Amino acid sequence: MVKAVAVGAGGGLGRALMERLPRSFEATGLTHRELDISRRNEVLSCMADHKPEVIFNAAGLSDVDVCEN
């Protein structure tokens, strides 16, 4: 099995990814509440804990007004 972490698993893309990953992946989905990717040390610590072979980044910001500022 391939050990994987999917960041942004609470969003639309992340949920779809988690539903469609083949059974050959031992996947852990992380939501924004579980991992804030804007915090470098938190990301490094989390990845050191999980030790994934693959990281899927499905995190994104979809609020147009926030994105434009």
VONUKOL-645908 format. One record per atom (N, C-alpha, C, CB): residue number from 0; residue in one letter; atom name; x, y, z. Coordinates in nm, 4 decimals. Glycine has a CB too. Layout:
<pts>
    nr   rest   atom         xx         yy         zz
   NUM      A     CA          X          Y          Z
...
</pts>
This chain:
<pts>
    nr   rest   atom         xx         yy         zz
     0      M      N     0.0830    -0.1202     0.0000
     0      M     CA     0.0000     0.0000     0.0000
     0      M      C     0.0865     0.1252     0.0000
     0      M     CB    -0.0939     0.0006     0.1211
     1      V      N     0.0380     0.2237    -0.0696
     1      V     CA     0.1048     0.3536    -0.0754
     1      V      C     0.0424     0.4423     0.0321
     1      V     CB     0.0923     0.4191    -0.2185
     2      K      N     0.1245     0.4919     0.1229
     2      K     CA     0.0762     0.5789     0.2297
     2      K      C     0.0665     0.7219     0.1767
     2      K     CB     0.1699     0.5719     0.3542
     3      A      N    -0.0536     0.7807     0.1878
     3      A     CA    -0.0774     0.9128     0.1309
     3      A      C    -0.1499     1.0032     0.2296
     3      A     CB    -0.1577     0.9012     0.0019
     4      V      N    -0.1282     1.1331     0.2133
     4      V     CA    -0.2007     1.2357     0.2874
     4      V      C    -0.2651     1.3268     0.1838
     4      V     CB    -0.1056     1.3164     0.3855
     5      A      N    -0.3933     1.3557     0.2047
     5      A     CA    -0.4647     1.4496     0.1183
     5      A      C    -0.4963     1.5738     0.2008
     5      A     CB    -0.5957     1.3855     0.0589
     6      V      N    -0.4333     1.6843     0.1661
     6      V     CA    -0.4557     1.8120     0.2342
     6      V      C    -0.5739     1.8813     0.1663
     6      V     CB    -0.3264     1.9030     0.2306
     7      G      N    -0.6613     1.9400     0.2450
     7      G     CA    -0.7798     2.0046     0.1894
     7      G      C    -0.8933     1.9064     0.1689
     7      G     CB    -0.7461     2.0718     0.0584
     8      A      N    -0.8954     1.8008     0.2489
     8      A     CA    -0.9933     1.6934     0.2315
     8      A      C    -1.1364     1.7353     0.2649
     8      A     CB    -0.9550     1.5763     0.3171
     9      G      N    -1.1542     1.8508     0.3259
     9      G     CA    -1.2886     1.8967     0.3593
     9      G      C    -1.3575     1.9727     0.2477
     9      G     CB    -1.2830     1.9825     0.4798
    10      G      N    -1.2846     2.0128     0.1468
    10      G     CA    -1.3423     2.0880     0.0349
    10      G      C    -1.3959     1.9965    -0.0730
    10      G     CB    -1.2390     2.1816    -0.0246
    11      G      N    -1.4535     2.0568    -0.1748
    11      G     CA    -1.5132     1.9795    -0.2833
    11      G      C    -1.4138     1.8900    -0.3553
    11      G     CB    -1.5766     2.0719    -0.3818
    12      L      N    -1.3001     1.9458    -0.3938
    12      L     CA    -1.1981     1.8674    -0.4634
    12      L      C    -1.1416     1.7587    -0.3729
    12      L     CB    -1.0854     1.9585    -0.5131
    13      G      N    -1.1129     1.7945    -0.2479
    13      G     CA    -1.0564     1.6981    -0.1533
    13      G      C    -1.1494     1.5816    -0.1255
    13      G     CB    -1.0227     1.7668    -0.0242
    14      R      N    -1.2780     1.6113    -0.1092
    14      R     CA    -1.3758     1.5042    -0.0861
    14      R      C    -1.3838     1.4115    -0.2077
    14      R     CB    -1.5154     1.5639    -0.0550
    15      A      N    -1.3869     1.4710    -0.3262
    15      A     CA    -1.3921     1.3897    -0.4487
    15      A      C    -1.2668     1.3033    -0.4613
    15      A     CB    -1.4071     1.4802    -0.5735
    16      L      N    -1.1526     1.3591    -0.4294
    16      L     CA    -1.0264     1.2843    -0.4350
    16      L      C    -1.0311     1.1657    -0.3403
    16      L     CB    -0.9070     1.3755    -0.4000
    17      M      N    -1.0716     1.1899    -0.2162
    17      M     CA    -1.0750     1.0831    -0.1169
    17      M      C    -1.1700     0.9711    -0.1592
    17      M     CB    -1.1168     1.1388     0.0194
    18      E      N    -1.2817     1.0063    -0.2215
    18      E     CA    -1.3785     0.9055    -0.2664
    18      E      C    -1.3249     0.8217    -0.3817
    18      E     CB    -1.5082     0.9727    -0.3083
    19      R      N    -1.2348     0.8789    -0.4620
    19      R     CA    -1.1915     0.8120    -0.5838
    19      R      C    -1.0516     0.7493    -0.5772
    19      R     CB    -1.1953     0.9088    -0.6952
    20      L      N    -0.9830     0.7659    -0.4671
    20      L     CA    -0.8497     0.7063    -0.4575
    20      L      C    -0.8607     0.5539    -0.4613
    20      L     CB    -0.7779     0.7524    -0.3278
    21      P      N    -0.7744     0.4896    -0.5373
    21      P     CA    -0.7772     0.3434    -0.5432
    21      P      C    -0.7456     0.2822    -0.4063
    21      P     CB    -0.6772     0.2923    -0.6486
    22      R      N    -0.7867     0.1603    -0.3889
    22      R     CA    -0.7636     0.0901    -0.2618
    22      R      C    -0.6158     0.0648    -0.2350
    22      R     CB    -0.8382    -0.0419    -0.2612
    23      S      N    -0.5328     0.0860    -0.3340
    23      S     CA    -0.3890     0.0672    -0.3155
    23      S      C    -0.3284     0.1808    -0.2332
    23      S     CB    -0.3188     0.0576    -0.4514
    24      F      N    -0.4093     0.2840    -0.2031
    24      F     CA    -0.3642     0.3958    -0.1203
    24      F      C    -0.4198     0.3823     0.0210
    24      F     CB    -0.4070     0.5305    -0.1822
    25      E      N    -0.3315     0.3961     0.1182
    25      E     CA    -0.3728     0.4088     0.2577
    25      E      C    -0.3737     0.5598     0.2835
    25      E     CB    -0.2749     0.3290     0.3592
    26      A      N    -0.4901     0.6221     0.2622
    26      A     CA    -0.4978     0.7682     0.2598
    26      A      C    -0.5565     0.8255     0.3880
    26      A     CB    -0.5803     0.8137     0.1416
    27      T      N    -0.4940     0.9338     0.4335
    27      T     CA    -0.5445     1.0131     0.5446
    27      T      C    -0.5837     1.1482     0.4887
    27      T     CB    -0.4388     1.0268     0.6595
    28      G      N    -0.7074     1.1871     0.5088
    28      G     CA    -0.7545     1.3171     0.4633
    28      G      C    -0.7480     1.4185     0.5765
    28      G     CB    -0.8974     1.3067     0.4091
    29      L      N    -0.6903     1.5339     0.5497
    29      L     CA    -0.6776     1.6394     0.6506
    29      L      C    -0.7543     1.7634     0.6057
    29      L     CB    -0.5284     1.6742     0.6758
    30      T      N    -0.8418     1.8118     0.6924
    30      T     CA    -0.9167     1.9337     0.6646
    30      T      C    -0.8362     2.0549     0.7103
    30      T     CB    -1.0550     1.9305     0.7341
    31      H      N    -0.8863     2.1734     0.6792
    31      H     CA    -0.8191     2.2964     0.7216
    31      H      C    -0.8089     2.3037     0.8748
    31      H     CB    -0.8944     2.4198     0.6673
    32      R      N    -0.9103     2.2557     0.9432
    32      R     CA    -0.9064     2.2546     1.0908
    32      R      C    -0.7959     2.1645     1.1441
    32      R     CB    -1.0411     2.2090     1.1471
    33      E      N    -0.7691     2.0568     1.0717
    33      E     CA    -0.6663     1.9622     1.1154
    33      E      C    -0.5259     2.0054     1.0753
    33      E     CB    -0.6950     1.8254     1.0587
    34      L      N    -0.5155     2.0798     0.9659
    34      L     CA    -0.3844     2.1264     0.9189
    34      L      C    -0.4005     2.2561     0.8411
    34      L     CB    -0.3155     2.0189     0.8309
    35      D      N    -0.3439     2.3619     0.8937
    35      D     CA    -0.3421     2.4919     0.8263
    35      D      C    -0.2122     2.4994     0.7478
    35      D     CB    -0.3547     2.6119     0.9289
    36      I      N    -0.2208     2.4871     0.6157
    36      I     CA    -0.0981     2.4794     0.5349
    36      I      C    -0.0221     2.6110     0.5280
    36      I     CB    -0.1317     2.4347     0.3954
    37      S      N    -0.0787     2.7186     0.5828
    37      S     CA    -0.0047     2.8444     0.5857
    37      S      C     0.0930     2.8492     0.7032
    37      S     CB    -0.1016     2.9623     0.5933
    38      R      N     0.0905     2.7483     0.7870
    38      R     CA     0.1802     2.7404     0.9038
    38      R      C     0.2862     2.6327     0.8787
    38      R     CB     0.0993     2.7089     1.0353
    39      R      N     0.4011     2.6782     0.8332
    39      R     CA     0.5086     2.5884     0.7897
    39      R      C     0.5453     2.4827     0.8929
    39      R     CB     0.6307     2.6687     0.7562
    40      N      N     0.5682     2.5245     1.0156
    40      N     CA     0.6110     2.4294     1.1184
    40      N      C     0.5037     2.3248     1.1474
    40      N     CB     0.6465     2.5034     1.2466
    41      E      N     0.3785     2.3666     1.1400
    41      E     CA     0.2669     2.2727     1.1591
    41      E      C     0.2662     2.1683     1.0470
    41      E     CB     0.1310     2.3487     1.1631
    42      V      N     0.2898     2.2129     0.9251
    42      V     CA     0.2945     2.1206     0.8109
    42      V      C     0.4102     2.0218     0.8271
    42      V     CB     0.3090     2.1990     0.6777
    43      L      N     0.5273     2.0726     0.8606
    43      L     CA     0.6441     1.9852     0.8772
    43      L      C     0.6208     1.8818     0.9873
    43      L     CB     0.7691     2.0687     0.9095
    44      S      N     0.5638     1.9245     1.0980
    44      S     CA     0.5360     1.8346     1.2090
    44      S      C     0.4332     1.7285     1.1706
    44      S     CB     0.4871     1.9135     1.3295
    45      C      N     0.3285     1.7714     1.1030
    45      C     CA     0.2227     1.6789     1.0616
    45      C      C     0.2762     1.5743     0.9639
    45      C     CB     0.1063     1.7561     0.9976
    46      M      N     0.3554     1.6186     0.8675
    46      M     CA     0.4094     1.5238     0.7696
    46      M      C     0.5109     1.4295     0.8351
    46      M     CB     0.4751     1.5994     0.6523
    47      A      N     0.5844     1.4781     0.9330
    47      A     CA     0.6774     1.3915     1.0058
    47      A      C     0.6003     1.2851     1.0843
    47      A     CB     0.7664     1.4751     1.1012
    48      D      N     0.4837     1.3221     1.1359
    48      D     CA     0.4001     1.2261     1.2091
    48      D      C     0.3405     1.1208     1.1164
    48      D     CB     0.2881     1.2992     1.2828
    49      H      N     0.2892     1.1631     1.0024
    49      H     CA     0.2210     1.0717     0.9099
    49      H      C     0.3168     0.9947     0.8199
    49      H     CB     0.1239     1.1488     0.8243
    50      K      N     0.4309     1.0528     0.7883
    50      K     CA     0.5311     0.9919     0.7001
    50      K      C     0.4713     0.9402     0.5680
    50      K     CB     0.6001     0.8775     0.7729
    51      P      N     0.4034     1.0287     0.4940
    51      P     CA     0.3431     0.9829     0.3683
    51      P      C     0.4468     0.9656     0.2580
    51      P     CB     0.2359     1.0810     0.3227
    52      E      N     0.4154     0.8765     0.1664
    52      E     CA     0.4962     0.8615     0.0449
    52      E      C     0.4481     0.9591    -0.0617
    52      E     CB     0.4896     0.7160    -0.0083
    53      V      N     0.3194     0.9964    -0.0529
    53      V     CA     0.2571     1.0865    -0.1496
    53      V      C     0.1746     1.1889    -0.0731
    53      V     CB     0.1685     1.0080    -0.2521
    54      I      N     0.1812     1.3147    -0.1174
    54      I     CA     0.0979     1.4209    -0.0609
    54      I      C     0.0149     1.4803    -0.1732
    54      I     CB     0.1844     1.5309     0.0094
    55      F      N    -0.1171     1.4773    -0.1571
    55      F     CA    -0.2082     1.5410    -0.2516
    55      F      C    -0.2504     1.6738    -0.1917
    55      F     CB    -0.3323     1.4504    -0.2828
    56      N      N    -0.2303     1.7823    -0.2645
    56      N     CA    -0.2705     1.9142    -0.2158
    56      N      C    -0.3979     1.9568    -0.2886
    56      N     CB    -0.1564     2.0193    -0.2366
    57      A      N    -0.5103     1.9403    -0.2190
    57      A     CA    -0.6396     1.9800    -0.2745
    57      A      C    -0.6915     2.1048    -0.2036
    57      A     CB    -0.7417     1.8649    -0.2622
    58      A      N    -0.6041     2.1710    -0.1284
    58      A     CA    -0.6441     2.2911    -0.0545
    58      A      C    -0.6588     2.4085    -0.1498
    58      A     CB    -0.5415     2.3243     0.0560
    59      G      N    -0.7551     2.4908    -0.1208
    59      G     CA    -0.7760     2.6079    -0.2044
    59      G      C    -0.8668     2.7072    -0.1361
    59      G     CB    -0.8337     2.5681    -0.3386
    60      L      N    -0.8706     2.8262    -0.1884
    60      L     CA    -0.9559     2.9319    -0.1363
    60      L      C    -1.0526     2.9697    -0.2469
    60      L     CB    -0.8724     3.0557    -0.0877
    61      S      N    -1.1818     2.9574    -0.2166
    61      S     CA    -1.2806     2.9800    -0.3221
    61      S      C    -1.3630     3.1073    -0.3017
    61      S     CB    -1.3731     2.8618    -0.3306
    62      D      N    -1.3336     3.1836    -0.1992
    62      D     CA    -1.4045     3.3100    -0.1750
    62      D      C    -1.3416     3.4191    -0.2637
    62      D     CB    -1.3982     3.3505    -0.0221
    63      V      N    -1.4098     3.4544    -0.3698
    63      V     CA    -1.3567     3.5481    -0.4691
    63      V      C    -1.3157     3.6802    -0.4062
    63      V     CB    -1.4595     3.5731    -0.5780
    64      D      N    -1.3981     3.7348    -0.3198
    64      D     CA    -1.3662     3.8646    -0.2579
    64      D      C    -1.2382     3.8570    -0.1757
    64      D     CB    -1.4821     3.9115    -0.1690
    65      V      N    -1.2192     3.7500    -0.1009
    65      V     CA    -1.0972     3.7338    -0.0222
    65      V      C    -0.9775     3.7171    -0.1148
    65      V     CB    -1.1090     3.6128     0.0731
    66      C      N    -0.9930     3.6413    -0.2210
    66      C     CA    -0.8827     3.6165    -0.3144
    66      C      C    -0.8362     3.7452    -0.3836
    66      C     CB    -0.9252     3.5136    -0.4196
    67      E      N    -0.9278     3.8377    -0.4076
    67      E     CA    -0.8918     3.9595    -0.4776
    67      E      C    -0.8202     4.0608    -0.3887
    67      E     CB    -1.0145     4.0218    -0.5357
    68      N      N    -0.8212     4.0390    -0.2594
    68      N     CA    -0.7565     4.1352    -0.1664
    68      N      C    -0.6216     4.0904    -0.1224
    68      N     CB    -0.8415     4.1576    -0.0451
</pts>
